[in-house]
Structures are given as C-alpha cells and as structure tokens.
Amino acid sequence: MCNRYVTPSQAEIERFWHIGNWNEPRWWEAAVHPRAVGPFVRAHDIGRELVVGQWALIPHFAKSAKLTYQTNNARSEELASKASYRQPWQRGQRCIIPAMSFDEPCWETGRNMWWQFQRSDGAPWGLAGLWNTWTDPATGKVLESYTMLTEHPLMRRMHKPDPKKPPTAQDKRSVIPIEVNDVDCSLTGSVEEASSLLRLAPEDIFDAKPFEVSSLGGTNAIIQQALW
C-alpha cells in the first residue's frame, strides 16, 4: 500500500487528463501523505473535473473527519463489503489520482529503505481511487476525500513483513494504475466494467529505484526483484 506520493502540477493534470483550464487555481503540497490534501479527477456533467480533498476517505457514518483508523488505501477485494467503501463503490464514486511517482518502503535490510516508482515512459500515473463527500454534522462544513485502491500480490519485496505470518501469507500490496484509454471506463463504466480494470500492472511500465545508492544491479533487475 502507498503512504507517500508526488503529484504533477495542476497544469500537467489538466493537460494529461483533458480537464480544461477553467478550474479554480488550487494549491497543494507536491508530496502528499495520508490525511493531507491532494488532487483527484472524477466524472462530472461537463466531462471530468479536478477536485482537491483529504487523502483518507471519510465514510458517510463518520462522526468526525479525524478518523482513528486508516482509509488512505482500500483493498480492491473489500470494496463491495467493507462499510467505509461500500456506498462509494456501489454509487460509482470512482476517481483517478494523478501521481508522478509513488514511494514504497523496503525492509529487507532490517530498516526502512524507501524506493521510488515512476513510469518507464515518463508519463504520470493515474491511480485508481474512490471519493466521498462528507458533511460535518457539527458545523455543516462539506469535505471531499479519497482513497487509493490496492491489489495483491505485487510488491513482493516491499513493505515491513508481519512476523506473525509466513512469507507466503504476507499482504504486500500495490496501487493500481489506470491507463489513459481506460479512464472513461474507470470513471463512468458499470461496477463490472470498472472491476475488470482492477488488475496487476505489467512490470515493464515500472521504473523503480531505491533512494539510497546501492549495488542492487541494473534497473530492470531492480524492478523484477521488487515486484515479483
């Protein structure tokens, strides 16, 4: 699962996802962490719109925007059953989360070494997500929020292992890229059509490298070892 990513600029998002430049000027930190604000793209009457919201979905039943549990990542196989995500998934509240790169921790050395994952073609990632609009019952303030969808078992070498589970039972998950030609289907297609896009990405679209210089070998070897 992802806990840090870097967004494109607003102009890059508008250009790449064909949103137009009529959006309100907005600002967010380039590096987004859970519960910070970030941009996402969703369907709109006029086609698509750019929205800024909290990266940690606030479910409809929440009493407060400050949740005691994490909702920045959602397991794709739990979307239809888990209370936090069931309504947005059934209503088709799907979104694309723009990212130039996302980061994952590798714990093979016994400590956290961050790796950065970009696209090999230099394009931005369009990561699958869900959004929700929540109204604070105390103040009436309306808040937008979103979550990234994740799939298993990509990222075999990433994430801190659970010492209580054997190697074959580790839940090491990856975000789900949505290709440009699939964006309309992802945003406005049926539940069945959108579900068909929640699949593992081919390894050749990844350009992965650790932040720290090491002797892990060439880029292709790093990618293959990290993912599989």
Secondary structure by P-SEA (a helix, b strand, c coil): cccccccccaaaaaaaaccccccccccccccccccccbbbbbbccccbbbbbbbcccccccccccccccccccccccccccccccaaaaaacbbbbbbbcbbbbbbccccbbbbbbbbbcccccccccbbbbbbbcccccbbbbcbbbbbbccccccccccccccccccccbbbbbbbccccccccccccaaaaaaacccccccccccccccccccccaaaaaaaacc
